[in-house]
Amino acid sequence: MQAPQEESAGKRTGKYDVRGLADPDATAPNTAIVTGTTAELDAAELSTRQINLELRRLLHTEGVTEITLHNPRARHSIAVGLLLRCRIKIEGSLGYFGCGIIDGPEIHIAGRVGWSVAENMMSGVVVIDKNAGSLTGAAFRGGDLVVRGHVGARTGIDQKGGTIIVGGNAGSMTGFMMQRGRQIICGDVGHGMGDSMYDGSIYVAGKVASLGVDCVEAEMTDADNELIDRKFASYRIDRPDSFRKFVCGRKLWNYDNLEPNERKLVL
């Protein structure tokens, strides 16, 4: 809730969110340089809220379709909630929760990102030139998420669709509770991969430290190889010689119907 305006001396004036959830300045800064349908935005002196407001102004009011964002300075929650087709290049790194809840944009991050990039992404493309933190693509729903470097733990946790591609290694619990979609990992994967996954496929070119509960290896098919070839060609990624495929063993599908001694065997 916003407190009423105060005029007396020594008290805060103007609208103020007592929870600290809102930036006092909720107006787009109008600092971007627009040329036709393209724009350049320098974020060096802008707050997170101002950056996102300016992105929305450019896309919805100015009719811009391509934006280059300079000096993001690893701020959190940048380029979130964008629900239209556009192209955004971010010249630098982002903090936590970048590019979350998007539906349609193609975003290129020429740096690294923190935790939970592209969380709950519905469609579009996000390409990250360097590494990404833990929870990359959490609750990912659709589109392509490409990390050319390494990723942290729990990549694609609760993934519900789409394709996550990792050019390097992935941490522990990759694909935890995965429900649908694909992960293609060119490097090694940590312990507990695919734990409690319900559906979907995980392709790994390197070593797997250990499999999680109900994750099993399956046979690679021509369709699997065609998918990997097509995706790698699209993003100009060098394909490793071979991949192994991992899927749900389906033992947990009927977990509630198992006898107590059978549950121990599954877990």
N, C-alpha and C positions, 0 to 999 in steps of 0.2 A: 504494500500500500504506500501511496505517496502522501507525505505530510503536507498540510496546507502551507501556503506561502507565508513567510514571516517577514515583517518589516521592521521590528524593533531592533535597537542597536545590540550588537554582540551575538545575534542569532543568525543562522543561515537563511539566506533569501532565495526565492525561486523554488522550483520543484525539486524535491529530494527524496530518493528512495532509501528508506531507513534500513532496508535489507542489504543495501550495497550491490544490488543486482543490475542496476541501470547506470550507464554512463551519464553524467550530468548534461553532456552535450549530445542530444539525440538527433542532430541535424547533419545531413551529408555535407562534407566540407567543400565540395565543388572545386577541387584542386586538380583533377585529372586533365590532361591535354587530349582533346578529342580531334581526330582527323578522319572525317567520313564515318566509317563503321568500326574504326579502331581507336584505341585509347591507351595512354601511358599514365600510370598512377604511381607516384612516389609516396610510399607509406612511412618514410623515415620519421616524420613528426606527427603521425596520426595514431590514435588509439585503435584498439581492436574493433570497437563499435563503429568508429568513423570509417575504417577501411571497409567493413562489410556494408555500411550504408552507402558508401560511394560506389561500391561494386553494383549494388542494386539500382542505384540511380542511373549508372551508365547503361545497364542492361535493359531496364524497364522504361526509363524516361528518355534517354538519349538514343536508344536503338542501336547501341554498340554491340557488335558480335565477337570482337577480339580485343582482349585486354592484356597488357603486360604490366605486372605488379613488381615494382622495384623496392628493395630494402624492407622486406617483411620482418627482418630481425628476430626470427624464431618466435614470433608471437603465437599464442594459442587461438584456436577456434577461428581461423581465417577461411574465407570462401565457403561458408557453411550455408545450408538451406537454399541453394540455388536450384531452381526447378525449371530451367529452360535450356535449350541447346545454345552453346556458346563455346568459345575457346579462350582459356586463360593460361598465361605463362607466368609463373612465379619465379623471379630471379633471386633465389636465396632459399633459406631453410625455414621450416615452420615448426612450431611447438606441438603441443598436444591437440588432438581432436580437429585437425585440419581437414577441410573438404568433406565434412560429414553431412549426412542427410541431403545428398544432391541427387538430382534426377535429370540427366541430359548433358551436363557440361563435359568438355574435354579439357582436362587440367594437366599441365606439365610443370612439375616442380624441379627446378634446376638446383637441387640441394638435397638435404636430408630432412626427415620429419620425426616427431616424437610419437608418443603413444596414440593409438586409436585413430590413425588416419583413415579416411573414407568409411567411417563407421556408419552403418545403416544406409550405405549408398544404394540407390535403386537402379540407375542406368547411367551410361556415359563411360568415360575413360579417365583414369588417373595414372600418370606415369611419374615415377620418382627416380631421379638419376642416381641417388646414393642410398644410404641405409634408412630403415624405418624401425621404430621402437616396437614394444610389445603391443598386443591386441590389434595389430594391423588388420583392417578389414573386418572388424567385429560386427556381427549381425549383417554382413554383406549380403545384398539381395540381388544385384544384377549389374551388368557391365563388366569392364575389365579393369583390374588394379594391377599395375606392373611396378615392381620394385627391382631396380637393376642391381642393387647391393644386397646386404643381409637384412634379415628381420629378426625381431625379438620373439619372446614366448607368446604362445596362444594366438598365433596368426590364424585368422578365419574362425575364431571362436563363434559358435552359433551361426555359421554361414548358411544362408538360405538360397543361394543361387549365384550366378556369375562365375567369373574366372579370376583367380589370384595367381600371378606369376612372380616367382622370386628368382633372381639371377644368382644369388649366393646361398648362404646357409639360413636355416630357420631354427628357432629355439625350441624349448620344451613345450609339450601339450599343443603342438600345431594341429589344427583341425578339431579341437575339443568340442564335442557336442555338435559337430557339423551335421546339417540337415539336408543340404542339397548343394549342387555346384561342383566346381573343380579347383584344385590347387596344383600348380606345376612348379616344382622346386628343383633347381639345377644343382644345388649343393647338398650338404648333409642336413639331417634333421635331428633334433634332440630327443630326449626321453618322452614316452607317453604319447607318441603321435597317433592321432585319430581316436583318442580315448572317447568312448561313449558316442561315437558318430552314428547317425541314424541312416544317412544315405550320402550320395556324392562319391567323388573319386579324388584321391591324392596321388600324384605322380612324382616320384623322387629319382633323381639321377645319381645322387651320392649315397652315403651310408645313413641308416636309421639306427639311432642308439637303442631304442626299444619301442614296441608297439603298445598302445593303450588298450584298455578293455574293449573287446569286440571289434578290433580292427585287424583285418586279415589281408594277406597278399592275394591278388587275382591275376589272371592272365591278361597281358596286353593284347589288344586287337588292332586290326587295321584302322578302325574308326578312331581309336585312341591316338595312334600315330599321326593320322591325318589332322586331328584337332591340334596336336602339339606343333606339327609342321606349319599349319595355317596361322596359329597365334604367333609363333616365333618369327615368321616371315613378316607379319603385320608390324611388329615392333622391332624388327632388325636385331634379333637376339640370336647369338650362335647356339645352336642346339647341341647338347651333349650326345654322345654316341648312343646311349640307351637309357631307358627309364624303367622303373618298376611301378606297378599299380597297386594301390591299397584301397580297400572298400570296407563297408560294414559287414561283419560276420552274421548279423541278424539274430544273435543269441539274446540280446537285450530287448528285442521287439516284444517278446512275451514274458518279460522278467516277472511280472506280477503273478503269472500262472505257474511259475516254477516252484517245486518243493524246496524247503530250506537247504537241504543238502545239495540240490542242483544249483541254487544261487551261489553257493560257495565255489562251485566249479567254474561258474561264469566269471566271477570277480577274482 
